[in-house]
Amino acid sequence: MATEPPAVPGLPIIGNLRDIDPEIPIESLANLADQYGPIYKFSIFSTTSVVISSAEYMAEVCDEKRFSKIVSRGLGEVRNGLNDGEF
């Protein structure tokens, strides 16, 4: 049974806006990973994002044998010309 990733507690309306330093956003996300683990979610306003900060887990979610990609028609045409390496 799948479980939800931990969520960073946020404030009403702005969510986790104050947790991400605009000067060092990647470091802010890395600090949250240190606190909440290699997979966690956070929200800013009404948008929720899931962060994967582990190469091991990233390889799992990029495994096209286990997960399918939805490629829009326009992106599919670009992909035909540039190959998968660009995406």
PDB file of N, CA, C and O in Angstrom:
ATOM      1  N   MET A   1       0.839  -1.173   0.000  1.00  0.00           N
ATOM      2  CA  MET A   1       0.000   0.000   0.000  1.00  0.00           C
ATOM      3  C   MET A   1       0.886   1.239   0.000  1.00  0.00           C
ATOM      4  O   MET A   1       1.817   1.340   0.799  1.00  0.00           O
ATOM      5  N   ALA A   2       0.604   2.162  -0.877  1.00  0.00           N
ATOM      6  CA  ALA A   2       1.379   3.395  -0.981  1.00  0.00           C
ATOM      7  C   ALA A   2       1.004   4.354   0.140  1.00  0.00           C
ATOM      8  O   ALA A   2      -0.148   4.422   0.570  1.00  0.00           O
ATOM      9  N   THR A   3       1.986   5.076   0.591  1.00  0.00           N
ATOM     10  CA  THR A   3       1.743   6.090   1.607  1.00  0.00           C
ATOM     11  C   THR A   3       2.097   7.456   1.034  1.00  0.00           C
ATOM     12  O   THR A   3       2.890   7.574   0.101  1.00  0.00           O
ATOM     13  N   GLU A   4       1.499   8.465   1.607  1.00  0.00           N
ATOM     14  CA  GLU A   4       1.777   9.835   1.183  1.00  0.00           C
ATOM     15  C   GLU A   4       3.140  10.266   1.713  1.00  0.00           C
ATOM     16  O   GLU A   4       3.521   9.890   2.821  1.00  0.00           O
ATOM     17  N   PRO A   5       3.879  11.053   0.926  1.00  0.00           N
ATOM     18  CA  PRO A   5       5.135  11.585   1.466  1.00  0.00           C
ATOM     19  C   PRO A   5       4.831  12.609   2.558  1.00  0.00           C
ATOM     20  O   PRO A   5       3.752  13.202   2.570  1.00  0.00           O
ATOM     21  N   PRO A   6       5.770  12.817   3.470  1.00  0.00           N
ATOM     22  CA  PRO A   6       5.531  13.805   4.513  1.00  0.00           C
ATOM     23  C   PRO A   6       5.356  15.198   3.901  1.00  0.00           C
ATOM     24  O   PRO A   6       5.980  15.532   2.895  1.00  0.00           O
ATOM     25  N   ALA A   7       4.511  15.984   4.519  1.00  0.00           N
ATOM     26  CA  ALA A   7       4.257  17.345   4.052  1.00  0.00           C
ATOM     27  C   ALA A   7       4.894  18.336   5.012  1.00  0.00           C
ATOM     28  O   ALA A   7       4.780  18.199   6.230  1.00  0.00           O
ATOM     29  N   VAL A   8       5.562  19.329   4.454  1.00  0.00           N
ATOM     30  CA  VAL A   8       6.140  20.393   5.260  1.00  0.00           C
ATOM     31  C   VAL A   8       4.989  21.255   5.767  1.00  0.00           C
ATOM     32  O   VAL A   8       4.209  21.768   4.964  1.00  0.00           O
ATOM     33  N   PRO A   9       4.866  21.427   7.092  1.00  0.00           N
ATOM     34  CA  PRO A   9       3.776  22.255   7.605  1.00  0.00           C
ATOM     35  C   PRO A   9       3.923  23.694   7.103  1.00  0.00           C
ATOM     36  O   PRO A   9       5.014  24.263   7.105  1.00  0.00           O
ATOM     37  N   GLY A  10       2.818  24.252   6.684  1.00  0.00           N
ATOM     38  CA  GLY A  10       2.855  25.615   6.165  1.00  0.00           C
ATOM     39  C   GLY A  10       1.816  26.505   6.814  1.00  0.00           C
ATOM     40  O   GLY A  10       1.052  26.079   7.681  1.00  0.00           O
ATOM     41  N   LEU A  11       1.806  27.728   6.382  1.00  0.00           N
ATOM     42  CA  LEU A  11       0.856  28.714   6.879  1.00  0.00           C
ATOM     43  C   LEU A  11      -0.379  28.741   5.995  1.00  0.00           C
ATOM     44  O   LEU A  11      -0.303  28.372   4.823  1.00  0.00           O
ATOM     45  N   PRO A  12      -1.516  29.171   6.532  1.00  0.00           N
ATOM     46  CA  PRO A  12      -2.700  29.315   5.686  1.00  0.00           C
ATOM     47  C   PRO A  12      -2.410  30.263   4.514  1.00  0.00           C
ATOM     48  O   PRO A  12      -1.666  31.233   4.656  1.00  0.00           O
ATOM     49  N   ILE A  13      -2.978  29.980   3.419  1.00  0.00           N
ATOM     50  CA  ILE A  13      -2.907  30.734   2.161  1.00  0.00           C
ATOM     51  C   ILE A  13      -1.520  30.661   1.520  1.00  0.00           C
ATOM     52  O   ILE A  13      -1.417  30.192   0.386  1.00  0.00           O
ATOM     53  N   ILE A  14      -0.452  31.098   2.184  1.00  0.00           N
ATOM     54  CA  ILE A  14       0.868  31.134   1.524  1.00  0.00           C
ATOM     55  C   ILE A  14       1.606  29.803   1.591  1.00  0.00           C
ATOM     56  O   ILE A  14       2.609  29.619   0.902  1.00  0.00           O
ATOM     57  N   GLY A  15       1.127  28.883   2.403  1.00  0.00           N
ATOM     58  CA  GLY A  15       1.767  27.570   2.493  1.00  0.00           C
ATOM     59  C   GLY A  15       3.202  27.668   2.982  1.00  0.00           C
ATOM     60  O   GLY A  15       3.461  28.171   4.075  1.00  0.00           O
ATOM     61  N   ASN A  16       4.130  27.188   2.171  1.00  0.00           N
ATOM     62  CA  ASN A  16       5.544  27.133   2.556  1.00  0.00           C
ATOM     63  C   ASN A  16       6.388  28.227   1.895  1.00  0.00           C
ATOM     64  O   ASN A  16       7.605  28.088   1.774  1.00  0.00           O
ATOM     65  N   LEU A  17       5.756  29.282   1.480  1.00  0.00           N
ATOM     66  CA  LEU A  17       6.466  30.370   0.807  1.00  0.00           C
ATOM     67  C   LEU A  17       7.649  30.867   1.632  1.00  0.00           C
ATOM     68  O   LEU A  17       8.708  31.157   1.075  1.00  0.00           O
ATOM     69  N   ARG A  18       7.489  30.969   2.918  1.00  0.00           N
ATOM     70  CA  ARG A  18       8.552  31.492   3.777  1.00  0.00           C
ATOM     71  C   ARG A  18       9.659  30.464   4.025  1.00  0.00           C
ATOM     72  O   ARG A  18      10.712  30.819   4.555  1.00  0.00           O
ATOM     73  N   ASP A  19       9.445  29.210   3.657  1.00  0.00           N
ATOM     74  CA  ASP A  19      10.466  28.173   3.842  1.00  0.00           C
ATOM     75  C   ASP A  19      11.494  28.149   2.713  1.00  0.00           C
ATOM     76  O   ASP A  19      12.552  27.535   2.852  1.00  0.00           O
ATOM     77  N   ILE A  20      11.194  28.807   1.605  1.00  0.00           N
ATOM     78  CA  ILE A  20      12.084  28.811   0.443  1.00  0.00           C
ATOM     79  C   ILE A  20      12.720  30.190   0.318  1.00  0.00           C
ATOM     80  O   ILE A  20      12.036  31.177   0.045  1.00  0.00           O
ATOM     81  N   ASP A  21      14.032  30.251   0.520  1.00  0.00           N
ATOM     82  CA  ASP A  21      14.767  31.505   0.395  1.00  0.00           C
ATOM     83  C   ASP A  21      14.990  31.784  -1.093  1.00  0.00           C
ATOM     84  O   ASP A  21      15.625  30.974  -1.768  1.00  0.00           O
ATOM     85  N   PRO A  22      14.491  32.897  -1.622  1.00  0.00           N
ATOM     86  CA  PRO A  22      14.650  33.168  -3.054  1.00  0.00           C
ATOM     87  C   PRO A  22      16.104  33.360  -3.484  1.00  0.00           C
ATOM     88  O   PRO A  22      16.426  33.223  -4.664  1.00  0.00           O
ATOM     89  N   GLU A  23      16.977  33.673  -2.534  1.00  0.00           N
ATOM     90  CA  GLU A  23      18.402  33.829  -2.853  1.00  0.00           C
ATOM     91  C   GLU A  23      19.086  32.473  -3.048  1.00  0.00           C
ATOM     92  O   GLU A  23      20.018  32.352  -3.844  1.00  0.00           O
ATOM     93  N   ILE A  24      18.617  31.456  -2.318  1.00  0.00           N
ATOM     94  CA  ILE A  24      19.234  30.114  -2.381  1.00  0.00           C
ATOM     95  C   ILE A  24      18.130  29.045  -2.376  1.00  0.00           C
ATOM     96  O   ILE A  24      18.047  28.261  -1.430  1.00  0.00           O
ATOM     97  N   PRO A  25      17.285  28.999  -3.408  1.00  0.00           N
ATOM     98  CA  PRO A  25      16.151  28.064  -3.388  1.00  0.00           C
ATOM     99  C   PRO A  25      16.560  26.597  -3.339  1.00  0.00           C
ATOM    100  O   PRO A  25      15.915  25.808  -2.648  1.00  0.00           O
ATOM    101  N   ILE A  26      17.607  26.213  -4.049  1.00  0.00           N
ATOM    102  CA  ILE A  26      18.023  24.802  -4.055  1.00  0.00           C
ATOM    103  C   ILE A  26      18.522  24.389  -2.680  1.00  0.00           C
ATOM    104  O   ILE A  26      18.226  23.290  -2.213  1.00  0.00           O
ATOM    105  N   GLU A  27      19.277  25.268  -2.032  1.00  0.00           N
ATOM    106  CA  GLU A  27      19.744  24.967  -0.679  1.00  0.00           C
ATOM    107  C   GLU A  27      18.567  24.869   0.290  1.00  0.00           C
ATOM    108  O   GLU A  27      18.575  24.045   1.205  1.00  0.00           O
ATOM    109  N   SER A  28      17.561  25.709   0.086  1.00  0.00           N
ATOM    110  CA  SER A  28      16.355  25.640   0.923  1.00  0.00           C
ATOM    111  C   SER A  28      15.671  24.289   0.773  1.00  0.00           C
ATOM    112  O   SER A  28      15.250  23.692   1.765  1.00  0.00           O
ATOM    113  N   LEU A  29      15.556  23.801  -0.465  1.00  0.00           N
ATOM    114  CA  LEU A  29      14.940  22.499  -0.704  1.00  0.00           C
ATOM    115  C   LEU A  29      15.787  21.376  -0.112  1.00  0.00           C
ATOM    116  O   LEU A  29      15.247  20.403   0.413  1.00  0.00           O
ATOM    117  N   ALA A  30      17.114  21.505  -0.194  1.00  0.00           N
ATOM    118  CA  ALA A  30      18.008  20.501   0.394  1.00  0.00           C
ATOM    119  C   ALA A  30      17.866  20.483   1.919  1.00  0.00           C
ATOM    120  O   ALA A  30      17.884  19.416   2.532  1.00  0.00           O
ATOM    121  N   ASN A  31      17.727  21.648   2.522  1.00  0.00           N
ATOM    122  CA  ASN A  31      17.535  21.706   3.971  1.00  0.00           C
ATOM    123  C   ASN A  31      16.223  21.042   4.381  1.00  0.00           C
ATOM    124  O   ASN A  31      16.159  20.362   5.405  1.00  0.00           O
ATOM    125  N   LEU A  32      15.184  21.239   3.582  1.00  0.00           N
ATOM    126  CA  LEU A  32      13.905  20.580   3.868  1.00  0.00           C
ATOM    127  C   LEU A  32      14.042  19.065   3.728  1.00  0.00           C
ATOM    128  O   LEU A  32      13.436  18.313   4.492  1.00  0.00           O
ATOM    129  N   ALA A  33      14.839  18.615   2.748  1.00  0.00           N
ATOM    130  CA  ALA A  33      15.074  17.174   2.578  1.00  0.00           C
ATOM    131  C   ALA A  33      15.796  16.606   3.791  1.00  0.00           C
ATOM    132  O   ALA A  33      15.525  15.477   4.201  1.00  0.00           O
ATOM    133  N   ASP A  34      16.709  17.377   4.366  1.00  0.00           N
ATOM    134  CA  ASP A  34      17.395  16.927   5.583  1.00  0.00           C
ATOM    135  C   ASP A  34      16.403  16.721   6.723  1.00  0.00           C
ATOM    136  O   ASP A  34      16.568  15.819   7.544  1.00  0.00           O
ATOM    137  N   GLN A  35      15.370  17.564   6.767  1.00  0.00           N
ATOM    138  CA  GLN A  35      14.376  17.484   7.834  1.00  0.00           C
ATOM    139  C   GLN A  35      13.296  16.442   7.563  1.00  0.00           C
ATOM    140  O   GLN A  35      12.893  15.719   8.474  1.00  0.00           O
ATOM    141  N   TYR A  36      12.820  16.356   6.310  1.00  0.00           N
ATOM    142  CA  TYR A  36      11.633  15.550   6.003  1.00  0.00           C
ATOM    143  C   TYR A  36      11.914  14.278   5.214  1.00  0.00           C
ATOM    144  O   TYR A  36      11.006  13.477   4.994  1.00  0.00           O
ATOM    145  N   GLY A  37      13.152  14.082   4.787  1.00  0.00           N
ATOM    146  CA  GLY A  37      13.500  12.860   4.077  1.00  0.00           C
ATOM    147  C   GLY A  37      13.649  13.077   2.579  1.00  0.00           C
ATOM    148  O   GLY A  37      13.463  14.190   2.086  1.00  0.00           O
ATOM    149  N   PRO A  38      13.987  12.008   1.852  1.00  0.00           N
ATOM    150  CA  PRO A  38      14.302  12.126   0.428  1.00  0.00           C
ATOM    151  C   PRO A  38      13.098  12.398  -0.474  1.00  0.00           C
ATOM    152  O   PRO A  38      13.266  12.800  -1.625  1.00  0.00           O
ATOM    153  N   ILE A  39      11.896  12.182   0.037  1.00  0.00           N
ATOM    154  CA  ILE A  39      10.680  12.520  -0.707  1.00  0.00           C
ATOM    155  C   ILE A  39       9.766  13.268   0.250  1.00  0.00           C
ATOM    156  O   ILE A  39       9.435  12.771   1.326  1.00  0.00           O
ATOM    157  N   TYR A  40       9.367  14.453  -0.146  1.00  0.00           N
ATOM    158  CA  TYR A  40       8.446  15.236   0.685  1.00  0.00           C
ATOM    159  C   TYR A  40       7.635  16.150  -0.216  1.00  0.00           C
ATOM    160  O   TYR A  40       7.957  16.327  -1.390  1.00  0.00           O
ATOM    161  N   LYS A  41       6.595  16.721   0.336  1.00  0.00           N
ATOM    162  CA  LYS A  41       5.802  17.661  -0.453  1.00  0.00           C
ATOM    163  C   LYS A  41       5.645  18.968   0.306  1.00  0.00           C
ATOM    164  O   LYS A  41       5.659  19.011   1.536  1.00  0.00           O
ATOM    165  N   PHE A  42       5.497  20.023  -0.468  1.00  0.00           N
ATOM    166  CA  PHE A  42       5.270  21.337   0.102  1.00  0.00           C
ATOM    167  C   PHE A  42       4.324  22.091  -0.813  1.00  0.00           C
ATOM    168  O   PHE A  42       4.115  21.690  -1.958  1.00  0.00           O
ATOM    169  N   SER A  43       3.760  23.164  -0.326  1.00  0.00           N
ATOM    170  CA  SER A  43       2.847  23.942  -1.162  1.00  0.00           C
ATOM    171  C   SER A  43       3.160  25.423  -1.037  1.00  0.00           C
ATOM    172  O   SER A  43       3.592  25.912   0.007  1.00  0.00           O
ATOM    173  N   ILE A  44       2.931  26.103  -2.120  1.00  0.00           N
ATOM    174  CA  ILE A  44       3.019  27.561  -2.152  1.00  0.00           C
ATOM    175  C   ILE A  44       1.728  28.031  -2.795  1.00  0.00           C
ATOM    176  O   ILE A  44       1.414  27.693  -3.936  1.00  0.00           O
ATOM    177  N   PHE A  45       0.991  28.818  -2.030  1.00  0.00           N
ATOM    178  CA  PHE A  45      -0.364  29.222  -2.392  1.00  0.00           C
ATOM    179  C   PHE A  45      -1.178  27.951  -2.641  1.00  0.00           C
ATOM    180  O   PHE A  45      -1.300  27.142  -1.722  1.00  0.00           O
ATOM    181  N   SER A  46      -1.726  27.736  -3.802  1.00  0.00           N
ATOM    182  CA  SER A  46      -2.575  26.556  -4.009  1.00  0.00           C
ATOM    183  C   SER A  46      -1.870  25.450  -4.796  1.00  0.00           C
ATOM    184  O   SER A  46      -2.509  24.479  -5.204  1.00  0.00           O
ATOM    185  N   THR A  47      -0.566  25.587  -5.011  1.00  0.00           N
ATOM    186  CA  THR A  47       0.175  24.595  -5.782  1.00  0.00           C
ATOM    187  C   THR A  47       0.996  23.710  -4.853  1.00  0.00           C
ATOM    188  O   THR A  47       1.823  24.200  -4.083  1.00  0.00           O
ATOM    189  N   THR A  48       0.762  22.405  -4.932  1.00  0.00           N
ATOM    190  CA  THR A  48       1.520  21.443  -4.138  1.00  0.00           C
ATOM    191  C   THR A  48       2.545  20.762  -5.041  1.00  0.00           C
ATOM    192  O   THR A  48       2.223  20.336  -6.150  1.00  0.00           O
ATOM    193  N   SER A  49       3.770  20.666  -4.562  1.00  0.00           N
ATOM    194  CA  SER A  49       4.856  20.024  -5.302  1.00  0.00           C
ATOM    195  C   SER A  49       5.430  18.886  -4.477  1.00  0.00           C
ATOM    196  O   SER A  49       5.481  18.953  -3.248  1.00  0.00           O
ATOM    197  N   VAL A  50       5.858  17.846  -5.166  1.00  0.00           N
ATOM    198  CA  VAL A  50       6.549  16.728  -4.518  1.00  0.00           C
ATOM    199  C   VAL A  50       8.007  16.833  -4.918  1.00  0.00           C
ATOM    200  O   VAL A  50       8.324  16.967  -6.100  1.00  0.00           O
ATOM    201  N   VAL A  51       8.901  16.773  -3.930  1.00  0.00           N
ATOM    202  CA  VAL A  51      10.335  16.879  -4.160  1.00  0.00           C
ATOM    203  C   VAL A  51      10.958  15.508  -3.937  1.00  0.00           C
ATOM    204  O   VAL A  51      10.700  14.850  -2.929  1.00  0.00           O
ATOM    205  N   ILE A  52      11.784  15.086  -4.894  1.00  0.00           N
ATOM    206  CA  ILE A  52      12.551  13.854  -4.769  1.00  0.00           C
ATOM    207  C   ILE A  52      14.012  14.275  -4.753  1.00  0.00           C
ATOM    208  O   ILE A  52      14.521  14.797  -5.745  1.00  0.00           O
ATOM    209  N   SER A  53      14.689  14.051  -3.632  1.00  0.00           N
ATOM    210  CA  SER A  53      16.061  14.525  -3.490  1.00  0.00           C
ATOM    211  C   SER A  53      17.080  13.397  -3.437  1.00  0.00           C
ATOM    212  O   SER A  53      18.233  13.620  -3.067  1.00  0.00           O
ATOM    213  N   SER A  54      16.672  12.207  -3.798  1.00  0.00           N
ATOM    214  CA  SER A  54      17.553  11.047  -3.761  1.00  0.00           C
ATOM    215  C   SER A  54      17.725  10.499  -5.179  1.00  0.00           C
ATOM    216  O   SER A  54      16.745  10.304  -5.898  1.00  0.00           O
ATOM    217  N   ALA A  55      18.971  10.252  -5.572  1.00  0.00           N
ATOM    218  CA  ALA A  55      19.225   9.676  -6.895  1.00  0.00           C
ATOM    219  C   ALA A  55      18.560   8.311  -7.038  1.00  0.00           C
ATOM    220  O   ALA A  55      18.068   7.963  -8.111  1.00  0.00           O
ATOM    221  N   GLU A  56      18.547   7.550  -5.965  1.00  0.00           N
ATOM    222  CA  GLU A  56      17.929   6.218  -5.987  1.00  0.00           C
ATOM    223  C   GLU A  56      16.433   6.315  -6.296  1.00  0.00           C
ATOM    224  O   GLU A  56      15.925   5.599  -7.159  1.00  0.00           O
ATOM    225  N   TYR A  57      15.736   7.197  -5.593  1.00  0.00           N
ATOM    226  CA  TYR A  57      14.302   7.358  -5.832  1.00  0.00           C
ATOM    227  C   TYR A  57      14.023   7.991  -7.190  1.00  0.00           C
ATOM    228  O   TYR A  57      13.038   7.651  -7.845  1.00  0.00           O
ATOM    229  N   MET A  58      14.887   8.908  -7.614  1.00  0.00           N
ATOM    230  CA  MET A  58      14.699   9.534  -8.928  1.00  0.00           C
ATOM    231  C   MET A  58      14.817   8.486 -10.034  1.00  0.00           C
ATOM    232  O   MET A  58      14.053   8.515 -10.999  1.00  0.00           O
ATOM    233  N   ALA A  59      15.765   7.565  -9.900  1.00  0.00           N
ATOM    234  CA  ALA A  59      15.904   6.494 -10.890  1.00  0.00           C
ATOM    235  C   ALA A  59      14.648   5.636 -10.927  1.00  0.00           C
ATOM    236  O   ALA A  59      14.233   5.179 -11.992  1.00  0.00           O
ATOM    237  N   GLU A  60      14.045   5.417  -9.763  1.00  0.00           N
ATOM    238  CA  GLU A  60      12.808   4.628  -9.714  1.00  0.00           C
ATOM    239  C   GLU A  60      11.671   5.320 -10.455  1.00  0.00           C
ATOM    240  O   GLU A  60      10.982   4.683 -11.251  1.00  0.00           O
ATOM    241  N   VAL A  61      11.464   6.605 -10.208  1.00  0.00           N
ATOM    242  CA  VAL A  61      10.327   7.286 -10.849  1.00  0.00           C
ATOM    243  C   VAL A  61      10.575   7.550 -12.326  1.00  0.00           C
ATOM    244  O   VAL A  61       9.632   7.812 -13.072  1.00  0.00           O
ATOM    245  N   CYS A  62      11.835   7.485 -12.763  1.00  0.00           N
ATOM    246  CA  CYS A  62      12.142   7.666 -14.185  1.00  0.00           C
ATOM    247  C   CYS A  62      12.136   6.344 -14.951  1.00  0.00           C
ATOM    248  O   CYS A  62      12.370   6.332 -16.159  1.00  0.00           O
ATOM    249  N   ASP A  63      11.873   5.246 -14.270  1.00  0.00           N
ATOM    250  CA  ASP A  63      11.848   3.933 -14.896  1.00  0.00           C
ATOM    251  C   ASP A  63      10.590   3.816 -15.757  1.00  0.00           C
ATOM    252  O   ASP A  63       9.489   3.627 -15.238  1.00  0.00           O
ATOM    253  N   GLU A  64      10.761   3.929 -17.075  1.00  0.00           N
ATOM    254  CA  GLU A  64       9.621   3.903 -17.993  1.00  0.00           C
ATOM    255  C   GLU A  64       8.947   2.534 -18.061  1.00  0.00           C
ATOM    256  O   GLU A  64       7.843   2.434 -18.596  1.00  0.00           O
ATOM    257  N   LYS A  65       9.561   1.493 -17.545  1.00  0.00           N
ATOM    258  CA  LYS A  65       8.915   0.185 -17.505  1.00  0.00           C
ATOM    259  C   LYS A  65       7.847   0.144 -16.416  1.00  0.00           C
ATOM    260  O   LYS A  65       6.882  -0.615 -16.512  1.00  0.00           O
ATOM    261  N   ARG A  66       8.024   0.972 -15.367  1.00  0.00           N
ATOM    262  CA  ARG A  66       7.083   0.986 -14.244  1.00  0.00           C
ATOM    263  C   ARG A  66       6.109   2.158 -14.294  1.00  0.00           C
ATOM    264  O   ARG A  66       4.984   2.058 -13.804  1.00  0.00           O
ATOM    265  N   PHE A  67       6.541   3.261 -14.884  1.00  0.00           N
ATOM    266  CA  PHE A  67       5.704   4.456 -14.933  1.00  0.00           C
ATOM    267  C   PHE A  67       5.642   4.960 -16.368  1.00  0.00           C
ATOM    268  O   PHE A  67       6.650   4.945 -17.074  1.00  0.00           O
ATOM    269  N   SER A  68       4.481   5.400 -16.799  1.00  0.00           N
ATOM    270  CA  SER A  68       4.359   5.900 -18.165  1.00  0.00           C
ATOM    271  C   SER A  68       4.445   7.422 -18.172  1.00  0.00           C
ATOM    272  O   SER A  68       4.064   8.089 -17.210  1.00  0.00           O
ATOM    273  N   LYS A  69       4.946   7.942 -19.262  1.00  0.00           N
ATOM    274  CA  LYS A  69       5.023   9.385 -19.461  1.00  0.00           C
ATOM    275  C   LYS A  69       3.882   9.806 -20.364  1.00  0.00           C
ATOM    276  O   LYS A  69       3.489   9.070 -21.270  1.00  0.00           O
ATOM    277  N   ILE A  70       3.365  10.964 -20.119  1.00  0.00           N
ATOM    278  CA  ILE A  70       2.371  11.541 -21.012  1.00  0.00           C
ATOM    279  C   ILE A  70       3.063  12.666 -21.758  1.00  0.00           C
ATOM    280  O   ILE A  70       3.410  13.693 -21.175  1.00  0.00           O
ATOM    281  N   VAL A  71       3.261  12.463 -23.046  1.00  0.00           N
ATOM    282  CA  VAL A  71       3.937  13.449 -23.879  1.00  0.00           C
ATOM    283  C   VAL A  71       2.895  14.089 -24.786  1.00  0.00           C
ATOM    284  O   VAL A  71       2.236  13.408 -25.571  1.00  0.00           O
ATOM    285  N   SER A  72       2.756  15.411 -24.665  1.00  0.00           N
ATOM    286  CA  SER A  72       1.769  16.114 -25.494  1.00  0.00           C
ATOM    287  C   SER A  72       2.170  16.031 -26.964  1.00  0.00           C
ATOM    288  O   SER A  72       3.325  15.762 -27.292  1.00  0.00           O
ATOM    289  N   ARG A  73       1.217  16.261 -27.822  1.00  0.00           N
ATOM    290  CA  ARG A  73       1.463  16.131 -29.254  1.00  0.00           C
ATOM    291  C   ARG A  73       2.595  17.044 -29.723  1.00  0.00           C
ATOM    292  O   ARG A  73       3.487  16.602 -30.448  1.00  0.00           O
ATOM    293  N   GLY A  74       2.565  18.313 -29.314  1.00  0.00           N
ATOM    294  CA  GLY A  74       3.601  19.253 -29.726  1.00  0.00           C
ATOM    295  C   GLY A  74       4.971  18.848 -29.216  1.00  0.00           C
ATOM    296  O   GLY A  74       5.956  18.915 -29.953  1.00  0.00           O
ATOM    297  N   LEU A  75       5.042  18.427 -27.959  1.00  0.00           N
ATOM    298  CA  LEU A  75       6.305  17.991 -27.388  1.00  0.00           C
ATOM    299  C   LEU A  75       6.783  16.710 -28.067  1.00  0.00           C
ATOM    300  O   LEU A  75       7.985  16.502 -28.236  1.00  0.00           O
ATOM    301  N   GLY A  76       5.846  15.862 -28.451  1.00  0.00           N
ATOM    302  CA  GLY A  76       6.203  14.635 -29.163  1.00  0.00           C
ATOM    303  C   GLY A  76       6.890  14.937 -30.484  1.00  0.00           C
ATOM    304  O   GLY A  76       7.831  14.244 -30.870  1.00  0.00           O
ATOM    305  N   GLU A  77       6.422  15.971 -31.181  1.00  0.00           N
ATOM    306  CA  GLU A  77       7.039  16.359 -32.452  1.00  0.00           C
ATOM    307  C   GLU A  77       8.447  16.903 -32.227  1.00  0.00           C
ATOM    308  O   GLU A  77       9.364  16.581 -32.982  1.00  0.00           O
ATOM    309  N   VAL A  78       8.623  17.718 -31.202  1.00  0.00           N
ATOM    310  CA  VAL A  78       9.955  18.246 -30.880  1.00  0.00           C
ATOM    311  C   VAL A  78      10.870  17.098 -30.484  1.00  0.00           C
ATOM    312  O   VAL A  78      12.037  17.055 -30.875  1.00  0.00           O
ATOM    313  N   ARG A  79      10.337  16.180 -29.716  1.00  0.00           N
ATOM    314  CA  ARG A  79      11.119  15.023 -29.254  1.00  0.00           C
ATOM    315  C   ARG A  79      11.602  14.189 -30.438  1.00  0.00           C
ATOM    316  O   ARG A  79      12.716  13.665 -30.419  1.00  0.00           O
ATOM    317  N   ASN A  80      10.759  14.065 -31.476  1.00  0.00           N
ATOM    318  CA  ASN A  80      11.161  13.307 -32.667  1.00  0.00           C
ATOM    319  C   ASN A  80      12.392  13.926 -33.327  1.00  0.00           C
ATOM    320  O   ASN A  80      13.252  13.216 -33.848  1.00  0.00           O
ATOM    321  N   GLY A  81      12.465  15.254 -33.301  1.00  0.00           N
ATOM    322  CA  GLY A  81      13.607  15.931 -33.942  1.00  0.00           C
ATOM    323  C   GLY A  81      14.845  15.988 -33.074  1.00  0.00           C
ATOM    324  O   GLY A  81      15.959  15.981 -33.597  1.00  0.00           O
ATOM    325  N   LEU A  82      14.680  16.046 -31.753  1.00  0.00           N
ATOM    326  CA  LEU A  82      15.814  16.239 -30.857  1.00  0.00           C
ATOM    327  C   LEU A  82      16.220  14.996 -30.080  1.00  0.00           C
ATOM    328  O   LEU A  82      17.273  14.983 -29.443  1.00  0.00           O
ATOM    329  N   ASN A  83      15.402  13.956 -30.124  1.00  0.00           N
ATOM    330  CA  ASN A  83      15.645  12.718 -29.383  1.00  0.00           C
ATOM    331  C   ASN A  83      15.343  12.895 -27.893  1.00  0.00           C
ATOM    332  O   ASN A  83      15.074  14.001 -27.425  1.00  0.00           O
ATOM    333  N   ASP A  84      15.393  11.799 -27.174  1.00  0.00           N
ATOM    334  CA  ASP A  84      15.042  11.798 -25.755  1.00  0.00           C
ATOM    335  C   ASP A  84      16.041  12.546 -24.887  1.00  0.00           C
ATOM    336  O   ASP A  84      15.678  13.007 -23.805  1.00  0.00           O
ATOM    337  N   GLY A  85      17.264  12.680 -25.319  1.00  0.00           N
ATOM    338  CA  GLY A  85      18.296  13.281 -24.493  1.00  0.00           C
ATOM    339  C   GLY A  85      18.009  14.703 -24.067  1.00  0.00           C
ATOM    340  O   GLY A  85      18.552  15.167 -23.065  1.00  0.00           O
ATOM    341  N   GLU A  86      17.180  15.393 -24.794  1.00  0.00           N
ATOM    342  CA  GLU A  86      16.856  16.773 -24.472  1.00  0.00           C
ATOM    343  C   GLU A  86      15.742  16.885 -23.458  1.00  0.00           C
ATOM    344  O   GLU A  86      15.476  17.979 -22.960  1.00  0.00           O
ATOM    345  N   PHE A  87      15.083  15.785 -23.135  1.00  0.00           N
ATOM    346  CA  PHE A  87      13.910  15.871 -22.274  1.00  0.00           C
ATOM    347  C   PHE A  87      14.087  15.063 -21.030  1.00  0.00           C
ATOM    348  O   PHE A  87      13.190  15.022 -20.188  1.00  0.00           O
TER     349      PHE A  87
END
